[in-house]
Amino acid sequence: MSVIKRFVAGAVCPRCAKMDTIRVYRNEIREYRECVKCDYKDGQNLDGSPEPVSELATRVNSEKPVNASGAKIDQVISQPINFDPNSFKDS
């Protein structure tokens, strides 16, 4: 069975915001949409069941380095600050 891809009239791509560039097609379990201009692709299950989504990596849930004693180390990025109190003089 060949896949029939249909354009959706008036649909706007969520990535490039171009109108009339989205086409949809489906197989036995999923429906897909894609943009022909920017190659955006998205899909959803036909029965409405949610897809397994992994948690986004953030600074809170990422692994921190551990020192020799087993304590977690917070990485501190420091920058030198040059302070010259006499740079502006009133004339």
NUDOVEX-55700 format. One record per atom (N, C-alpha, C, CB): x, y, z; residue number from 1; atom name. Coordinates in nm, 4 decimals, m for minus. Glycine has a CB too. Layout:
BEGIN
r x X	y Y	z Z	num NUM	atomo CA
...
END
This chain:
BEGIN
r x 0.0836	y m0.1168	z 0.0000	num 1	atomo N
r x 0.0000	y 0.0000	z 0.0000	num 1	atomo CA
r x 0.0890	y 0.1244	z 0.0000	num 1	atomo C
r x m0.0956	y m0.0009	z 0.1212	num 1	atomo CB
r x 0.0638	y 0.2143	z m0.0907	num 2	atomo N
r x 0.1432	y 0.3369	z m0.0982	num 2	atomo CA
r x 0.0868	y 0.4421	z m0.0032	num 2	atomo C
r x 0.1464	y 0.3911	z m0.2430	num 2	atomo CB
r x 0.1725	y 0.5296	z 0.0432	num 3	atomo N
r x 0.1334	y 0.6350	z 0.1358	num 3	atomo CA
r x 0.0860	y 0.7554	z 0.0557	num 3	atomo C
r x 0.2510	y 0.6736	z 0.2300	num 3	atomo CB
r x m0.0310	y 0.8054	z 0.0898	num 4	atomo N
r x m0.0863	y 0.9227	z 0.0228	num 4	atomo CA
r x m0.0608	y 1.0433	z 0.1114	num 4	atomo C
r x m0.2393	y 0.9054	z m0.0069	num 4	atomo CB
r x 0.0134	y 1.1405	z 0.0593	num 5	atomo N
r x 0.0426	y 1.2626	z 0.1340	num 5	atomo CA
r x m0.0472	y 1.3732	z 0.0795	num 5	atomo C
r x 0.1947	y 1.3020	z 0.1233	num 5	atomo CB
r x m0.1190	y 1.4402	z 0.1727	num 6	atomo N
r x m0.2133	y 1.5452	z 0.1341	num 6	atomo CA
r x m0.1724	y 1.6782	z 0.1966	num 6	atomo C
r x m0.3572	y 1.5078	z 0.1766	num 6	atomo CB
r x m0.1841	y 1.7870	z 0.1202	num 7	atomo N
r x m0.1595	y 1.9195	z 0.1733	num 7	atomo CA
r x m0.2821	y 1.9662	z 0.2498	num 7	atomo C
r x m0.1240	y 2.0185	z 0.0608	num 7	atomo CB
r x m0.2590	y 2.0429	z 0.3577	num 8	atomo N
r x m0.3670	y 2.0961	z 0.4393	num 8	atomo CA
r x m0.3814	y 2.2443	z 0.4061	num 8	atomo C
r x m0.3399	y 2.0740	z 0.5924	num 8	atomo CB
r x m0.4971	y 2.2816	z 0.3523	num 9	atomo N
r x m0.5201	y 2.4202	z 0.3124	num 9	atomo CA
r x m0.5253	y 2.5116	z 0.4343	num 9	atomo C
r x m0.6500	y 2.4319	z 0.2318	num 9	atomo CB
r x m0.4482	y 2.6187	z 0.4293	num 10	atomo N
r x m0.4490	y 2.7175	z 0.5362	num 10	atomo CA
r x m0.3634	y 2.6829	z 0.6564	num 10	atomo C
r x m0.5863	y 2.7384	z 0.5811	num 10	atomo CB
r x m0.2984	y 2.5670	z 0.6560	num 11	atomo N
r x m0.2151	y 2.5281	z 0.7703	num 11	atomo CA
r x m0.0843	y 2.6061	z 0.7690	num 11	atomo C
r x m0.1869	y 2.3762	z 0.7684	num 11	atomo CB
r x m0.0397	y 2.6466	z 0.8884	num 12	atomo N
r x 0.0829	y 2.7247	z 0.9033	num 12	atomo CA
r x 0.1860	y 2.6384	z 0.9755	num 12	atomo C
r x 0.0564	y 2.8583	z 0.9813	num 12	atomo CB
r x 0.3070	y 2.6375	z 0.9239	num 13	atomo N
r x 0.4149	y 2.5595	z 0.9853	num 13	atomo CA
r x 0.4540	y 2.6223	z 1.1187	num 13	atomo C
r x 0.5382	y 2.5513	z 0.8909	num 13	atomo CB
r x 0.4642	y 2.5412	z 1.2262	num 14	atomo N
r x 0.5031	y 2.5973	z 1.3552	num 14	atomo CA
r x 0.6482	y 2.6447	z 1.3605	num 14	atomo C
r x 0.4805	y 2.4958	z 1.4623	num 14	atomo CB
r x 0.7332	y 2.5974	z 1.2711	num 15	atomo N
r x 0.8736	y 2.6381	z 1.2745	num 15	atomo CA
r x 0.9006	y 2.7594	z 1.1860	num 15	atomo C
r x 0.9621	y 2.5227	z 1.2314	num 15	atomo CB
r x 0.8631	y 2.7535	z 1.0595	num 16	atomo N
r x 0.8980	y 2.8624	z 0.9669	num 16	atomo CA
r x 0.7832	y 2.9596	z 0.9419	num 16	atomo C
r x 0.9434	y 2.8045	z 0.8351	num 16	atomo CB
r x 0.6626	y 2.9303	z 0.9914	num 17	atomo N
r x 0.5444	y 3.0170	z 0.9813	num 17	atomo CA
r x 0.4984	y 3.0417	z 0.8381	num 17	atomo C
r x 0.5730	y 3.1488	z 1.0467	num 17	atomo CB
r x 0.5326	y 2.9537	z 0.7459	num 18	atomo N
r x 0.4840	y 2.9644	z 0.6079	num 18	atomo CA
r x 0.3478	y 2.8970	z 0.5974	num 18	atomo C
r x 0.5849	y 2.9005	z 0.5076	num 18	atomo CB
r x 0.2593	y 2.9561	z 0.5210	num 19	atomo N
r x 0.1252	y 2.8998	z 0.5038	num 19	atomo CA
r x 0.1213	y 2.8068	z 0.3831	num 19	atomo C
r x 0.0208	y 3.0121	z 0.4879	num 19	atomo CB
r x 0.0384	y 2.7047	z 0.3917	num 20	atomo N
r x 0.0143	y 2.6077	z 0.2839	num 20	atomo CA
r x 0.1382	y 2.5268	z 0.2467	num 20	atomo C
r x m0.0366	y 2.6794	z 0.1613	num 20	atomo CB
r x 0.2220	y 2.4938	z 0.3454	num 21	atomo N
r x 0.3383	y 2.4093	z 0.3196	num 21	atomo CA
r x 0.3330	y 2.2792	z 0.3997	num 21	atomo C
r x 0.4663	y 2.4852	z 0.3523	num 21	atomo CB
r x 0.2266	y 2.2586	z 0.4770	num 22	atomo N
r x 0.2131	y 2.1393	z 0.5611	num 22	atomo CA
r x 0.1386	y 2.0306	z 0.4843	num 22	atomo C
r x 0.1392	y 2.1729	z 0.6936	num 22	atomo CB
r x 0.1950	y 1.9109	z 0.4861	num 23	atomo N
r x 0.1242	y 1.7965	z 0.4305	num 23	atomo CA
r x 0.1169	y 1.6883	z 0.5371	num 23	atomo C
r x 0.1941	y 1.7436	z 0.3015	num 23	atomo CB
r x 0.0103	y 1.6081	z 0.5320	num 24	atomo N
r x m0.0120	y 1.5032	z 0.6313	num 24	atomo CA
r x m0.0194	y 1.3685	z 0.5609	num 24	atomo C
r x m0.1415	y 1.5299	z 0.7127	num 24	atomo CB
r x 0.0201	y 1.2666	z 0.6358	num 25	atomo N
r x 0.0057	y 1.1283	z 0.5891	num 25	atomo CA
r x 0.0008	y 1.0395	z 0.7113	num 25	atomo C
r x 0.1228	y 1.0861	z 0.4930	num 25	atomo CB
r x m0.0419	y 0.9162	z 0.6941	num 26	atomo N
r x m0.0547	y 0.8252	z 0.8072	num 26	atomo CA
r x m0.0199	y 0.6831	z 0.7681	num 26	atomo C
r x m0.1953	y 0.8304	z 0.8635	num 26	atomo CB
r x 0.0166	y 0.6077	z 0.8727	num 27	atomo N
r x 0.0308	y 0.4638	z 0.8567	num 27	atomo CA
r x m0.0706	y 0.3978	z 0.9496	num 27	atomo C
r x 0.1778	y 0.4161	z 0.8879	num 27	atomo CB
r x m0.0510	y 0.2741	z 0.9878	num 28	atomo N
r x m0.1513	y 0.2027	z 1.0662	num 28	atomo CA
r x m0.1691	y 0.2578	z 1.2076	num 28	atomo C
r x m0.1147	y 0.0577	z 1.0739	num 28	atomo CB
r x m0.0630	y 0.3142	z 1.2673	num 29	atomo N
r x m0.0715	y 0.3567	z 1.4071	num 29	atomo CA
r x m0.0448	y 0.5048	z 1.4303	num 29	atomo C
r x 0.0240	y 0.2778	z 1.4878	num 29	atomo CB
r x 0.0150	y 0.5744	z 1.3354	num 30	atomo N
r x 0.0515	y 0.7155	z 1.3566	num 30	atomo CA
r x 0.0086	y 0.8024	z 1.2397	num 30	atomo C
r x 0.2023	y 0.7291	z 1.3781	num 30	atomo CB
r x m0.0122	y 0.9305	z 1.2715	num 31	atomo N
r x m0.0375	y 1.0317	z 1.1697	num 31	atomo CA
r x 0.0768	y 1.1318	z 1.1769	num 31	atomo C
r x m0.1773	y 1.1017	z 1.1902	num 31	atomo CB
r x 0.1298	y 1.1686	z 1.0632	num 32	atomo N
r x 0.2452	y 1.2568	z 1.0563	num 32	atomo CA
r x 0.2085	y 1.3840	z 0.9820	num 32	atomo C
r x 0.3637	y 1.1865	z 0.9883	num 32	atomo CB
r x 0.2801	y 1.4940	z 1.0178	num 33	atomo N
r x 0.2705	y 1.6168	z 0.9399	num 33	atomo CA
r x 0.4124	y 1.6663	z 0.9181	num 33	atomo C
r x 0.1815	y 1.7255	z 1.0118	num 33	atomo CB
r x 0.4343	y 1.7239	z 0.8016	num 34	atomo N
r x 0.5672	y 1.7728	z 0.7687	num 34	atomo CA
r x 0.5558	y 1.8962	z 0.6812	num 34	atomo C
r x 0.6502	y 1.6638	z 0.6986	num 34	atomo CB
r x 0.6572	y 1.9821	z 0.6929	num 35	atomo N
r x 0.6636	y 2.1039	z 0.6128	num 35	atomo CA
r x 0.7569	y 2.0789	z 0.4949	num 35	atomo C
r x 0.7121	y 2.2257	z 0.6981	num 35	atomo CB
r x 0.7164	y 2.1197	z 0.3770	num 36	atomo N
r x 0.7989	y 2.0972	z 0.2590	num 36	atomo CA
r x 0.9048	y 2.2066	z 0.2409	num 36	atomo C
r x 0.7109	y 2.0895	z 0.1353	num 36	atomo CB
r x 0.8946	y 2.3152	z 0.3169	num 37	atomo N
r x 0.9926	y 2.4241	z 0.3071	num 37	atomo CA
r x 1.1088	y 2.4069	z 0.4043	num 37	atomo C
r x 0.9248	y 2.5574	z 0.3325	num 37	atomo CB
r x 1.0791	y 2.3788	z 0.5326	num 38	atomo N
r x 1.1859	y 2.3762	z 0.6338	num 38	atomo CA
r x 1.2117	y 2.2367	z 0.6899	num 38	atomo C
r x 1.1513	y 2.4698	z 0.7473	num 38	atomo CB
r x 1.1503	y 2.1332	z 0.6380	num 39	atomo N
r x 1.1683	y 1.9941	z 0.6803	num 39	atomo CA
r x 1.1251	y 1.9685	z 0.8246	num 39	atomo C
r x 1.3125	y 1.9548	z 0.6640	num 39	atomo CB
r x 1.0307	y 2.0473	z 0.8769	num 40	atomo N
r x 0.9731	y 2.0222	z 1.0090	num 40	atomo CA
r x 0.8917	y 1.8936	z 1.0016	num 40	atomo C
r x 0.8843	y 2.1426	z 1.0569	num 40	atomo CB
r x 0.9031	y 1.8076	z 1.1025	num 41	atomo N
r x 0.8273	y 1.6820	z 1.1065	num 41	atomo CA
r x 0.7702	y 1.6634	z 1.2454	num 41	atomo C
r x 0.9163	y 1.5607	z 1.0673	num 41	atomo CB
r x 0.6483	y 1.6113	z 1.2519	num 42	atomo N
r x 0.5799	y 1.5883	z 1.3782	num 42	atomo CA
r x 0.4872	y 1.4698	z 1.3576	num 42	atomo C
r x 0.5010	y 1.7159	z 1.4262	num 42	atomo CB
r x 0.4588	y 1.3979	z 1.4644	num 43	atomo N
r x 0.3690	y 1.2841	z 1.4542	num 43	atomo CA
r x 0.2919	y 1.2644	z 1.5818	num 43	atomo C
r x 0.4454	y 1.1587	z 1.4200	num 43	atomo CB
r x 0.1772	y 1.1962	z 1.5700	num 44	atomo N
r x 0.0985	y 1.1630	z 1.6878	num 44	atomo CA
r x 0.0298	y 1.0296	z 1.6651	num 44	atomo C
r x m0.0050	y 1.2739	z 1.7191	num 44	atomo CB
r x 0.0010	y 0.9609	z 1.7743	num 45	atomo N
r x m0.0655	y 0.8317	z 1.7650	num 45	atomo CA
r x m0.2122	y 0.8517	z 1.7280	num 45	atomo C
r x m0.0528	y 0.7539	z 1.8980	num 45	atomo CB
r x m0.2650	y 0.7623	z 1.6465	num 46	atomo N
r x m0.4043	y 0.7742	z 1.6035	num 46	atomo CA
r x m0.5035	y 0.7472	z 1.7161	num 46	atomo C
r x m0.4308	y 0.6792	z 1.4895	num 46	atomo CB
r x m0.4665	y 0.6638	z 1.8136	num 47	atomo N
r x m0.5581	y 0.6326	z 1.9227	num 47	atomo CA
r x m0.5558	y 0.7369	z 2.0339	num 47	atomo C
r x m0.5248	y 0.4979	z 1.9798	num 47	atomo CB
r x m0.4719	y 0.8388	z 2.0200	num 48	atomo N
r x m0.4668	y 0.9447	z 2.1193	num 48	atomo CA
r x m0.3783	y 0.9166	z 2.2383	num 48	atomo C
r x m0.6013	y 0.9724	z 2.1667	num 48	atomo CB
r x m0.3131	y 0.8020	z 2.2400	num 49	atomo N
r x m0.2258	y 0.7698	z 2.3535	num 49	atomo CA
r x m0.1004	y 0.8570	z 2.3480	num 49	atomo C
r x m0.1874	y 0.6185	z 2.3531	num 49	atomo CB
r x m0.0523	y 0.9018	z 2.4634	num 50	atomo N
r x 0.0659	y 0.9884	z 2.4632	num 50	atomo CA
r x 0.1923	y 0.9111	z 2.4297	num 50	atomo C
r x 0.0817	y 1.0564	z 2.5981	num 50	atomo CB
r x 0.2875	y 0.9827	z 2.3730	num 51	atomo N
r x 0.4157	y 0.9220	z 2.3408	num 51	atomo CA
r x 0.5062	y 0.9277	z 2.4627	num 51	atomo C
r x 0.4817	y 0.9926	z 2.2202	num 51	atomo CB
r x 0.5936	y 0.8297	z 2.4798	num 52	atomo N
r x 0.6881	y 0.8391	z 2.5913	num 52	atomo CA
r x 0.7855	y 0.9541	z 2.5669	num 52	atomo C
r x 0.7652	y 0.7056	z 2.6099	num 52	atomo CB
r x 0.7929	y 1.0440	z 2.6634	num 53	atomo N
r x 0.8783	y 1.1621	z 2.6508	num 53	atomo CA
r x 0.9827	y 1.1579	z 2.7613	num 53	atomo C
r x 0.7945	y 1.2942	z 2.6578	num 53	atomo CB
r x 1.1061	y 1.1772	z 2.7241	num 54	atomo N
r x 1.2114	y 1.1806	z 2.8253	num 54	atomo CA
r x 1.2166	y 1.3200	z 2.8869	num 54	atomo C
r x 1.3493	y 1.1420	z 2.7639	num 54	atomo CB
r x 1.2635	y 1.3252	z 3.0099	num 55	atomo N
r x 1.2707	y 1.4522	z 3.0806	num 55	atomo CA
r x 1.3801	y 1.5398	z 3.0200	num 55	atomo C
r x 1.2965	y 1.4293	z 3.2308	num 55	atomo CB
r x 1.3521	y 1.6684	z 3.0070	num 56	atomo N
r x 1.4504	y 1.7606	z 2.9540	num 56	atomo CA
r x 1.5674	y 1.7736	z 3.0512	num 56	atomo C
r x 1.3868	y 1.8978	z 2.9266	num 56	atomo CB
r x 1.6864	y 1.7793	z 2.9970	num 57	atomo N
r x 1.8046	y 1.7937	z 3.0815	num 57	atomo CA
r x 1.8170	y 1.9387	z 3.1263	num 57	atomo C
r x 1.9328	y 1.7484	z 3.0065	num 57	atomo CB
r x 1.8225	y 1.9590	z 3.2566	num 58	atomo N
r x 1.8404	y 2.0919	z 3.3140	num 58	atomo CA
r x 1.9551	y 2.0885	z 3.4121	num 58	atomo C
r x 1.7113	y 2.1411	z 3.3827	num 58	atomo CB
r x 1.9900	y 2.2024	z 3.4672	num 59	atomo N
r x 2.0981	y 2.2058	z 3.5652	num 59	atomo CA
r x 2.0570	y 2.1396	z 3.6957	num 59	atomo C
r x 2.1414	y 2.3493	z 3.5911	num 59	atomo CB
r x 1.9270	y 2.1255	z 3.7195	num 60	atomo N
r x 1.8784	y 2.0658	z 3.8425	num 60	atomo CA
r x 1.8858	y 1.9134	z 3.8371	num 60	atomo C
r x 1.7356	y 2.1105	z 3.8695	num 60	atomo CB
r x 1.8468	y 1.8534	z 3.7240	num 61	atomo N
r x 1.8428	y 1.7084	z 3.7178	num 61	atomo CA
r x 1.9657	y 1.6465	z 3.6511	num 61	atomo C
r x 1.7200	y 1.6654	z 3.6449	num 61	atomo CB
r x 2.0682	y 1.7261	z 3.6194	num 62	atomo N
r x 2.1886	y 1.6691	z 3.5589	num 62	atomo CA
r x 2.2845	y 1.6214	z 3.6674	num 62	atomo C
r x 2.2581	y 1.7726	z 3.4675	num 62	atomo CB
r x 2.3695	y 1.5305	z 3.6310	num 63	atomo N
r x 2.4664	y 1.4747	z 3.7252	num 63	atomo CA
r x 2.5768	y 1.5758	z 3.7516	num 63	atomo C
r x 2.5258	y 1.3427	z 3.6713	num 63	atomo CB
r x 2.6107	y 1.5933	z 3.8791	num 64	atomo N
r x 2.7191	y 1.6831	z 3.9169	num 64	atomo CA
r x 2.8445	y 1.6004	z 3.9408	num 64	atomo C
r x 2.6822	y 1.7663	z 4.0433	num 64	atomo CB
r x 2.9618	y 1.6585	z 3.9125	num 65	atomo N
r x 3.0862	y 1.5853	z 3.9384	num 65	atomo CA
r x 3.1051	y 1.5606	z 4.0881	num 65	atomo C
r x 3.2067	y 1.6627	z 3.8820	num 65	atomo CB
r x 3.1745	y 1.4517	z 4.1194	num 66	atomo N
r x 3.1959	y 1.4113	z 4.2582	num 66	atomo CA
r x 3.3457	y 1.4139	z 4.2866	num 66	atomo C
r x 3.1358	y 1.2694	z 4.2861	num 66	atomo CB
r x 3.3844	y 1.4662	z 4.4054	num 67	atomo N
r x 3.5264	y 1.4686	z 4.4413	num 67	atomo CA
r x 3.5665	y 1.3351	z 4.5056	num 67	atomo C
r x 3.5566	y 1.5870	z 4.5378	num 67	atomo CB
r x 3.6898	y 1.3254	z 4.5553	num 68	atomo N
r x 3.7414	y 1.1995	z 4.6084	num 68	atomo CA
r x 3.6653	y 1.1521	z 4.7319	num 68	atomo C
r x 3.8878	y 1.2144	z 4.6420	num 68	atomo CB
r x 3.6109	y 1.2449	z 4.8110	num 69	atomo N
r x 3.5387	y 1.2046	z 4.9320	num 69	atomo CA
r x 3.3927	y 1.1696	z 4.9026	num 69	atomo C
r x 3.5452	y 1.3160	z 5.0362	num 69	atomo CB
r x 3.3488	y 1.1867	z 4.7796	num 70	atomo N
r x 3.2123	y 1.1501	z 4.7423	num 70	atomo CA
r x 3.1134	y 1.2653	z 4.7461	num 70	atomo C
r x 3.1640	y 1.0426	z 4.8319	num 70	atomo CB
r x 3.1600	y 1.3858	z 4.7793	num 71	atomo N
r x 3.0715	y 1.5022	z 4.7839	num 71	atomo CA
r x 3.0542	y 1.5597	z 4.6435	num 71	atomo C
r x 3.1274	y 1.6100	z 4.8803	num 71	atomo CB
r x 2.9344	y 1.6069	z 4.6141	num 72	atomo N
r x 2.9087	y 1.6670	z 4.4841	num 72	atomo CA
r x 2.9714	y 1.8059	z 4.4772	num 72	atomo C
r x 2.7574	y 1.6746	z 4.4568	num 72	atomo CB
r x 3.0268	y 1.8370	z 4.3622	num 73	atomo N
r x 3.0963	y 1.9635	z 4.3417	num 73	atomo CA
r x 3.0134	y 2.0501	z 4.2478	num 73	atomo C
r x 3.2395	y 1.9407	z 4.2847	num 73	atomo CB
r x 2.9829	y 2.1706	z 4.2918	num 74	atomo N
r x 2.9175	y 2.2673	z 4.2046	num 74	atomo CA
r x 3.0256	y 2.3396	z 4.1256	num 74	atomo C
r x 2.8296	y 2.3680	z 4.2862	num 74	atomo CB
r x 3.0093	y 2.3434	z 3.9949	num 75	atomo N
r x 3.1072	y 2.4120	z 3.9126	num 75	atomo CA
r x 3.0768	y 2.5612	z 3.9163	num 75	atomo C
r x 3.1063	y 2.3579	z 3.7667	num 75	atomo CB
r x 3.1767	y 2.6382	z 3.9527	num 76	atomo N
r x 3.1619	y 2.7826	z 3.9608	num 76	atomo CA
r x 3.2473	y 2.8447	z 3.8509	num 76	atomo C
r x 3.2027	y 2.8363	z 4.1019	num 76	atomo CB
r x 3.1843	y 2.9232	z 3.7705	num 77	atomo N
r x 3.2563	y 2.9931	z 3.6649	num 77	atomo CA
r x 3.2788	y 3.1350	z 3.7147	num 77	atomo C
r x 3.1773	y 2.9909	z 3.5277	num 77	atomo CB
r x 3.4040	y 3.1732	z 3.7287	num 78	atomo N
r x 3.4332	y 3.3065	z 3.7816	num 78	atomo CA
r x 3.4998	y 3.3907	z 3.6740	num 78	atomo C
r x 3.5233	y 3.2979	z 3.9072	num 78	atomo CB
r x 3.4778	y 3.5198	z 3.6867	num 79	atomo N
r x 3.5381	y 3.6158	z 3.5957	num 79	atomo CA
r x 3.6008	y 3.7265	z 3.6789	num 79	atomo C
r x 3.4332	y 3.6730	z 3.4952	num 79	atomo CB
r x 3.7172	y 3.7734	z 3.6424	num 80	atomo N
r x 3.7775	y 3.8837	z 3.7168	num 80	atomo CA
r x 3.7017	y 4.0131	z 3.6892	num 80	atomo C
r x 3.9265	y 3.8996	z 3.6797	num 80	atomo CB
r x 3.6947	y 4.0969	z 3.7920	num 81	atomo N
r x 3.6287	y 4.2259	z 3.7797	num 81	atomo CA
r x 3.7337	y 4.3340	z 3.8030	num 81	atomo C
r x 3.5092	y 4.2394	z 3.8804	num 81	atomo CB
r x 3.7444	y 4.4235	z 3.7099	num 82	atomo N
r x 3.8366	y 4.5358	z 3.7231	num 82	atomo CA
r x 3.7580	y 4.6554	z 3.7745	num 82	atomo C
r x 3.9071	y 4.5685	z 3.5869	num 82	atomo CB
r x 3.7984	y 4.7055	z 3.8887	num 83	atomo N
r x 3.7293	y 4.8184	z 3.9495	num 83	atomo CA
r x 3.8271	y 4.9338	z 3.9643	num 83	atomo C
r x 3.6684	y 4.7796	z 4.0868	num 83	atomo CB
r x 3.7963	y 5.0432	z 3.8974	num 84	atomo N
r x 3.8789	y 5.1621	z 3.9048	num 84	atomo CA
r x 3.7900	y 5.2762	z 3.9537	num 84	atomo C
r x 3.9448	y 5.1954	z 3.7661	num 84	atomo CB
r x 3.7985	y 5.3109	z 4.0832	num 85	atomo N
r x 3.7060	y 5.4115	z 4.1376	num 85	atomo CA
r x 3.7352	y 5.5528	z 4.0870	num 85	atomo C
r x 3.7122	y 5.4103	z 4.2891	num 85	atomo CB
r x 3.8514	y 5.5784	z 4.0310	num 86	atomo N
r x 3.8869	y 5.7132	z 3.9875	num 86	atomo CA
r x 3.8787	y 5.7298	z 3.8371	num 86	atomo C
r x 4.0255	y 5.7475	z 4.0343	num 86	atomo CB
r x 3.8048	y 5.6449	z 3.7703	num 87	atomo N
r x 3.8001	y 5.6538	z 3.6243	num 87	atomo CA
r x 3.7195	y 5.7721	z 3.5744	num 87	atomo C
r x 3.7431	y 5.5277	z 3.5674	num 87	atomo CB
r x 3.6200	y 5.8198	z 3.6522	num 88	atomo N
r x 3.5390	y 5.9339	z 3.6137	num 88	atomo CA
r x 3.5625	y 6.0465	z 3.7125	num 88	atomo C
r x 3.3894	y 5.8965	z 3.6070	num 88	atomo CB
r x 3.6098	y 6.1571	z 3.6640	num 89	atomo N
r x 3.6341	y 6.2728	z 3.7501	num 89	atomo CA
r x 3.5461	y 6.3874	z 3.7049	num 89	atomo C
r x 3.7836	y 6.3143	z 3.7480	num 89	atomo CB
r x 3.4915	y 6.4577	z 3.8017	num 90	atomo N
r x 3.4109	y 6.5755	z 3.7691	num 90	atomo CA
r x 3.5040	y 6.6911	z 3.7348	num 90	atomo C
r x 3.3164	y 6.6138	z 3.8873	num 90	atomo CB
r x 3.4696	y 6.7638	z 3.6310	num 91	atomo N
r x 3.5535	y 6.8770	z 3.5904	num 91	atomo CA
r x 3.4974	y 7.0059	z 3.6405	num 91	atomo C
r x 3.5679	y 6.8827	z 3.4400	num 91	atomo CB
END
